[in-house]
Amino acid sequence: MEKNSLFSQRIRLRHLHTFVAVAQQGTLGRAAETLSLSQPALSKTLNELEQLTGTRLFERGRLGAQLTPSGEQFLIHAVKVLDALNTAGLALNRRAGLDSAVVRIGALPTAALGILPTAIGLFHQQQKEVTLQVATMNNTMLLAGLKSAEIDIGIGRMSDPELMSGLNYELLFLESLKLVVRPGHPLLQQTVTLSHVMEWPVVISPKGTVPRQNAEALLQSEGCKLPSGCIETLSASLSRQLTVEYDYVWFVPSGAVKEDLRQATLVSLPVPTHGAGEPVGILTRVDSPLSSGAQALINAIRKTMPQF
């Protein structure tokens, strides 16, 4: 009890803002830029928080700052606190008829590539004065960004009930896993099996993401392993360029390559994958009315929804 009381007395909002920013941005450098802090100042605040909690919240490495299991649990509570404060601020400052000329969107990288360009094109035919701010992020960061009111709309996946609390979810489509290559890839000149595919370099999402989990489940079911020297990235644009121009095999959710497959810029390998697919949908906050711009964008997404 005494330890918890000491924690409650010493914890400050700057600790929570710093923690959530690092969780969302994935690196201390980007988080420091977001908060207009120097990186040493941010590191000091993060170290203070870890001392207060008595546990390590991030694993820091070459790929950035990854949440530990304790950090994932703490994130749930941190965003709830910031969410409550933001709700209180909205209640105090809301003006009748006030609307926003800026709509902030957070989207999974593959969803941003697959569905947003067409929707945004339709949206701006009717809403020329509205600025759209689009950020790509993983699903954990996306949910945290919604709860802390840093984004207005999310295009992502369902998650644990604790993280989905206070959020609306509208299913858009089921997204299956595909293995794609360029049209002239040597694999297409032979009988394709998963073991043959694993003889070539692979582009894949980082560990902990749903596409990576689906890929690993597929490989395990066939008794295969990823080859050494994989490219692990959340960047759909980098993955696409590597696959189009070189002999990489890209493990990718279907939505991201819909147009490339239709135009034969990329070809799907005839490798059976499991399950009906992962649900991807629109996420919004329950207690925050959408601006007319945000609602118009959601309507545009619905109208332009392709069939995957």
Secondary structure, DSSP 8 states (H G I E B T S, - for coil): -HHHHHHHHH--HHHHHHHHHHHHHSSHHHHHHHHT--HHHHHHHHHHHHHHHTS--EEEETTEEEE-HHHHHHHHHHHHHHHHHHHHHHHHH--TT---SEEEEEE-HHHHHHTHHHHHHHHHHH-TT-EEEEEE--HHHHHHHHHTTS-SEEEE----HHHHTTEEEEEEEEE-EEEEE-TT-GGGGS---HHHHTTS-EEE--TTSHHHHHHHHHHHHTT----SS-EE-S-HHHHHHHHHHSS-EEEEEGGGGHHHHHTTSSEE------SS-EEEEEEEETTS---HHHHHHHHHHHHT----
